[in-house]
Amino acid sequence: MAQTKDSSSLPSDCTAEQCRAELKAILASPDFNASERERRFLSYVVEEALSGRGAEIKAYSIGTKALGRGDAFDPQLDPIVRVHAGHLRRALERYYLVAGQADPILITIPKGGYVPEFSPREAQLSPPESPSPSTIAPFASRGLKPRLVAGAALIALVAVLLAGWWWWDGHVPGANTPEIPRVLVDKFNDLNGTEASAAVTAGLRQEVVEQLSKFDNIVVMESSPAATTTSVAPPRFALSGSVELSAESFRLRVSFTNRLDGSVLWAESYDGGTKVAELRRAQADIAHKVAMTLAPSYGVIFSADSARRVDNPPDDWAAYSCTLSFYAYEKLLDAQTRSSVRACLERAVERFPNYASAWGLLSLIDIDDFRYQFPNDPASSQAALQRALAASQRALEIDPRNIRGLHGKMVSLFFSKQIDAALAVGKQAQAINPNDTELMGEYGSRLALSGNWREGCALSAQAHERNPGNFGSYNVDLALCTYFSGDYAQAVKLINETVYPDNAVYHVVAAAVFAEAGDKGEAERESIWLKQNAPALVANLRQQVSMRMARPQDVEIFLASLQKAGLQITN
């Protein structure tokens, strides 16, 4: 990717004229949903960068030269540049998802600065050709967390993952469940060779096995099947490690490899004390960190398998790819992708009727149909909720401890106004796997929206911190938390960091947050967007908010903020 962080150089893979032409196309497009200020912001930083003055692009210069602030402007006291930068990033994201899908050049403004970056479309959207270290191990350096593609590239990712199900030939189901990733936890190497070091080494490995085994989306193996065994698939991944003791501490070095090509997907070192109390705590803490890095929905295994390209995929892989596509959809939350993922999951459970996790994810897709479909037809909405509950129950009939099944059941019960039952299911699921951050975040949201803001928001914040994917729904939940706590500045920050340009519920929360923060312009902007793009939702705001919040006092507080934003509330 060509970058303009160095003010003395222009992008090497596109000319200044091409970049200016791309800017012109963006500004002329009706799908570029940016205010006049933000258009001036974008024009200013692009022209400065293309003119070799990237080093001069600072918050002060943007505020005074593009946003109309005077010479006394202080970026530390006035957040206008940060706020408009967040809006501008969202507007560019939406543009490239809609009108700009075929544009030859992408203009982005990375977080952490205001200098734009320019790149040819091919560099952003080229799918991996084969499972080489450069494609399936983009985070192989030690300690680097997995990176997830965002924005337009997510559409390409979902398309690649969904492509597999077209290979299914529709034959009568055979096996009841598909193969899911198998992880071999090798014996850790004891570098000291003493009785004490052997005990520490064995204890660490056992803790890691225990923590990984809490995840039902992988199979953990402590030994590889014999070569003559054909009924058990060999593990595709292996976790190995070594332990070295000193007088008062130990060091564990671990690496995670793809056994198909030997590439190292992740490696890390951990230290701990050897005193009894310290040792037990350190073993549990390290095992937890390893499991959280590898096994969650947006962890190392997910990232490696999402990048894997399989020609003529077997049914097993096609069905498993459907579950991967669900998590890619969650980064977008758009209706078109949701429909494609639904078709894929329905085919997966038809082919593998005992695939509990696919049933659980199908339940969550039905829930999204219920909560994000506008206008809300009462009959179809109720049918979607009933389908969601039935799919979650099917998942739990197959596997009573399936986390996605419990997840779907919890949310289905919540929207059915069976609040206590929903929270009981969430508590049960959290006890089964306290490392599942998706469940943690959703359970936290349900607790908060039921009125237990303190405990629920704490769980949502913990999920936000732990999840490598860190997708936007956590930010929306936390924005609501900070809104109800009265910290409107933090709520604005969280909203500005979130990119769900076409999700109406996101815009409702943003309208309330901006109104209470005193940003009348942004509140009005969100209000106008809702009236233009979600009139059915605007006409039924009381019903929609009451459907999501359990306590009447919370509903009234939130509706008052929406009124302040310029939205009319009918009884």
N, C-alpha and C positions, 0 to 999 in steps of 0.2 A: 504494500500500500504506500502510495506517495503521501508524504506528510509535509506540512509547511511550518513545522515548529522552528525551523531555522529560517530566520527572516531573510537570509541572503540567497535562498534558492527557491525556484518554482517547482511545482510537481513535475517529476521526471516522466510520468507515463500519461500525461495529458497536457496539452498546451494551454496557455492562459486564455486564449480565445475560446477554446472548447469549454473551459471551466466557466467563463463568463456567459457563454451560450446556455449552459446548464442552469446557471443562476437566473437568467432571463426566463427560461422555460418554467422554473419553479414559481417565480413571482407572478407569471401570467396565468398559472393554473388555478381554476376555482377550487381544486382539491387541496390547495395549500392554505390551511386554516390558520392564518397568522394575522395579528393586528398590524396596523400601519407602523407602529413602533418596532415590532419584531421584524418587519420587512426591511426597515432602515438598518436595524441591528445586523441582519444577515448580509445585506448589501455592503455595509461598512467593513465587516470583518473579512468577507471574501475579497473585496478590492484591496484592502490593506495587505492581505496575505499574498495575493497575486502580484502586488507591486513590490514585494520583497520587504515589507515592513511588519512581518509577523511578530517580531519581538516587541513591537509597540502596541500590540493588541492587549490591553489591560481593562479591568473593570472601569477605571477612571476615564480612559479615553472613550470607551463605548458609551458611558453615561453622559459625557459632555458633548461628544461629537455625533452620536446617533440617537440618543434618547432625550435630548433637550435639557439635561441638567446643567446648572451653571458652574462656574469655576470653583465654587465652594463645595461642590459635590464630594461627599465622603463615602466610598463604597462600604466601609465598615459599619456605618450607621444607616445607610439607605440601601436596602436589598434589591433595588429595582433591576439591576443588571442580572443578578442571580435568578430572580423570578422570571424575567423575560427569556433568559437563556433556557430555563426549563421548558417554558411554553414553546420556544423555537425548536428545541430538540423533538418535542412531541409532534409539532407540525411537520417537520421534515420526515419523521418516522412514518406518519400517516401518508404523506405525499408519496413516499416510495412504496408503500403498501398498496396504493390505489392507482393514481394517475402515472406515477413514475416508474412502474415496474420494468419498462423496457428502456429506460434512459441509459445511455452509454456511460455516464459518469455519476457517481454518488458524491454528494457534499454532506458531510457530517460535522458536528461540533462535539467532540468527545467530552465527557464529564471531567471536571478537574481543571478546565481552562476554557478559553474562548477562541482559540486559534482553529480555524476550520481545517478539515482534512478532505482531500480529493482522491478518489480511487476509481478505476475502471470497473464497470459492472462485473466483468468476468472474475475479478479478484475477490468479489464478495460472494458470488453465487455458485461458483464451480463446485459441484459435489465431489466427494472423494472418489478417486478411480479404483483404489484397492486398499485393503487394510495394511497400509505401510506405517512405520513409526511416525511419519510426519502427519498422517491423517487421523489415526486412531489414538495417538498419544501426544496431543498438543500440550500436555502438562507433565511431561516426563521429568523435568528438572525437579530436584528434591524440594519438597515442601510447597510446591505451587499447586493451588487449588484448581479444579477443572474450570474451563471457560465455556460458556454456552453462547452459541450464536444468537443474535437478536434481530429484531426488525424484519426486513425483507428476507434475509437469509433463513429465518424460521419457516417461511412458507416453503422454501425449497427443501428444508429438512423434513417437514411434514409430508411433502410430496414423495420424497425418497422412501420414507418409512411406510407410507400407505401403498406404494407401488407393489409391494410384495403380495398383497392379498389378491391382486388380479391374476396371479399364477395359480390360484387354487382351482382345482378341476371339478369341485362340487360333488365328489364321490361320497358314499355313505361314511359317516364318521367311524373311525377305527379306535385309536387310542383315546382315552378320556381326557387327557391333559397333554399339552405340548411340553417339550423340554424347555426349561428356563435356565438361565446362567448357573453353571456349577463352579464353585470356588474351592480349590484345594488349599487348605492351610497346612503347609509343610511343617515338619518338626523344626523348631528354631535351633540354630547352632549355638551351643554353649562354648564360648571362647576360653573360659577359665578351666573347665574340667573338674571342678570341685563339687562336693556334695551340696554346698550352699548354692552355688551358681546353677547347678542342675535343677534344684527346687524352684529357683526364681524363673528360670527359662521355661520350665514346664508350666508354672503357674501363669505366666504371661500368655503363653499360647492358648491355654485353656480359657482364659478370660476373653481373648479375642474370638475364639470359636463360639463362646456363649453369646457375646454381643452380636456377632454377625448372624447367628441363628435366629435372632428375633425378627429378622426381615423375611417375609414370605415370598419376596420376589426373586430370591436366590436359593440355591441348594449348597450348603456348606459340607465339605468332605474333609475327613482327616487322613484319608489315604486314597490313592488313585486305584481305580478298579483294575483287576488283573487283565492282561492282554487278551486272555481267552474269553473274558466276559463280554458278551454282546448286548445284554439286556440293560446295562447301565452305560450312559454316554460318558466319555472321559471329560474331565473338567476343562473348560476353555481358559480359566484364569487360575493363577497360583499366587499365594501370599507366602513369602519366605522371610526369615529374619535371623538375626544373630544377637546374642546378649553378652555383654562384657561387664564384669563386676570390679569395682574398686573397693577401698576400705569402707566407705560410707554411702556409695551410690552405685547405680547401674545405668547402662545405656543400652537401649533397644534400637537396632537399625532394621527397618522393614522395607521390602520392595514388593510391588504388585506387578505381575507380568501377564502378558497375553501369550498363552502357550501355543497359539496358532503360528505366530511368527517370532516369538521371543522378545518382542518389544517391551520395554519397561514403561508402564503406564503411570506409575507414581512411586515415590520413595520418600522416606522421612526418618528422622532420628528422634528418640524420646529419652529423657533422663528422669530418674526417680531415686528416692532414698531407700536404704536397705533396712532401716529400723522397722520393727514389726508394724507399727501403726502407719508409718509412711509407705511401707511396701504395699500393704493391702490397698491403701487409697490410690497409690500410683498405678498399680496394676489395673484397677477398675477404670481409672481416668484415661489411661493410655488405650485400653481396649475400646472404650467408648469413642475416643477420637478416631481410631482406625476404622471402626464400623461406620461412623458418621461420614467419613471421607469416601468410603468405597460403596456402601450399599443403598443409600437413599435414592429417591427418584431422580435427582439431579447430580448424583455422585459420579465417581470414576467409571463404574461399570456401565451406567446409563450413557455417559458421554462416549465411551468406546464403542458400545453397541449401536448408538445412534449414527456414528460415523462409518460403520461397517457396511459395505456394499456387497450384497449376495445376489449373484445371477441365478435365475431359475430356482428361487428359494424353495426349500421344502415347506410343507404345511406348518411344521413346528416354528420355523423362523418367521413365516408370514404372520402367524397368530401372535407371536411374541412382539413383532414389529408394531402391531396394532396398539399394544400397551405403551410402547415407546412414543407412538404418535400422539397418544392422549396427553402426555406430559409436555410435548412440544406445543400442542393446542393450548394448554394452560397459560403459555406465555403470550397468547394472542387473544383468547376468549372471543373469537368472532364466529358468527353463525354459520358461514360457509364451511370453515374448517371443522366446526363441531359436527355438521351433517356428514362430512366425509369420514371422520373418526367413528361416528356412530355406525355407519355402514360396515366399516372394518371390524369393529368389535362384535357386531351382530353376526358377521360371518365367522368370527373366531369362536364364539360360543356355539354356533351351529356345528362347526367342525369338531370342536372340543367341548362337549357339553358340561364337563366337570372342571372347566378352567375357572376357578373361583375368583381370581383377581380380575379376569376380563368381565365377569358378571358384576363385580364391584365397581369397576370403571364405567360400565354401561349404566349403572345406577347414577353415577355422578354426572354423566352426560345428560340423562333425563332430568336431573335436578337443575342443570344449567338451562335446559329448555324451559323449565318452569320459572326460574328466577330472572332470566335475561330475555325472554320473548315478549315483545310488545308489538301490537296491542295484546293484552291478556284476554283470551277467550276463556271464560270460566270452565267450560266443559273440557277443552283441550288441555288447559293448565292442570286441572284436577286429574286428567288421564295421565299426564306426564308424571305427576307426583305419585300416582298409584303404580306406574311402571317402575319408577325409581325404587319404591319400597319393595316391590316384588323382585326386582333384580338383586337388590341387596340381600333379601331373605334367601334367594336362591344361592348366592355366594356363601352365605352362612350355613345353609344346609349341607353344602359340600365341605366347608371348612369353618367351624364355629369361631375360629380365632383369626380369620382372614381380616386384615386391617382395612383393606379397601371396602370390603363388605360392611364392616362395622362403621366405617366412615360414611358410606352411602346411607345406611340405616339411620345414623345419628341425624344427618341433615334432613332426610325425608321426614322423620318424626318431628323435628323442629318446625319445619314449614307446615306440618299438619297440626301445629299448636299443641303437640304433646311434649311440652318443654322439659318436664322432669324426666320423662322416659328418654328423651334425646340426650340429655346431659348424663344420665346413668350409662347409656351406651358409650358415650365419649369417654367417660371415666374408665370404663372397662377396657376400651381399646388402648387408652393411654397407659394403663397398667401392663397390658400385654407387650407393647413395644414403645417405651418412653423415648426411643431414638427416632421415631418416625415423625419428621418435622411437618409433613403435610397434614397428618392427623393432628399433631400438636397445634398447628396454626388454626385449623378449622375448629377444633374443640375450644381453643381460646376465643375465637370469634363468637361461637355459640354461647359460651359463658358470658362474654361481655354483652352481647345483644339481649341476653336474658335478664340483664341488670347487674350482674356480678362483674363490673368493669375492672375492679382492682385485680382479681385473680385471672380473669380472661385476658386482659391486656398484657399482663406479665407473661402469660404463656405465648401470646402472639409475638411479643418482643423476643422471647427466647427462640421461637421458631424462625423468626426473621434473621436472627444472628447466626443460627446454626446451618441454615439451608444454603448450600453452595449455589443453588439456582437463584435464590433470592428474588423470586418473581413478584410482579407488581401487586398481586392481591394482598400480600402481607402489608405493603405500604398503604393500601386503601384501608385495611383493618386498623393499622396503627394510626392513620390520620383520623379515623373516627375516635379512637381512644384518646388521642391528644386533644381533639375537638371537645369531647365531653369532659376532659379534665381542665379545659380552659386555656391550654397552651396552643393558641391559634397560630403562632409563628412556626412552631414545629409541625403543626398540621399542614400548613402551607408548604413547608419544605418537603414533606413526604408526598404531597399531591404533585408537586413539581418534579419529583424524581420518578413518577409513575407514567408509563406509556400504555394507555388503553384508549386510543383516540376514538374508537367507534363503540365503546361500551357505555350505554346510557347510565347505568348505576354509578359508574365512576364519575360521570359529569354531575350527577345529583350530589354526591358527596363533596365534589370540588366546589359546587355552587354554595353549599352551606358553609364550608370552611372559609372561602374567600369573603363571604358576607360578614362572618363574625370577625375576621381579621381586619375588616375595614377597607378591603380592596374592592371598592365599588365597581371599578372597571372590569376586573376579572370576574367578579360575581355576575355582572351583567352579561359578560361574554359567555359564561357557562349557561346562563338562563336562556340566552338567544339560541345557543346550540341545541339545548333540550327542546325548545319550542319548535325549532326547524326539523330536528331529526328524530325526536321521540314524543310527538304530540299526544299519543295515547297514554304514555307514562305521565306526562304533565297533567293530563285531565284526571288522573286517578292517583295523585301523589299521596293522599291520606291512606288509601287502601294499600298502596305499595310499601309505604314506610311502616305501617302497622303490621304488614305481613312479615317484615324483617326484624322489628324490634318488639320485644315482649311486654315492656312496661309502658303504660300510657303516658307517664310523665316524660319518658325519653322521646316518645313519638312527638309530643307537643313541643318540646325544646327544639327538635330537629326541624319540624315544620315551620316554626317561627323563623328559623334561620333561612329557610327556603323562601319564605315570604319577603324577608329582608333582601334576598337576592333578586327579587322581582318576579317570583313565580306565584301564581294565584292558587290558593288552597280552597278546595270545595269540600263541604261536609258530606 
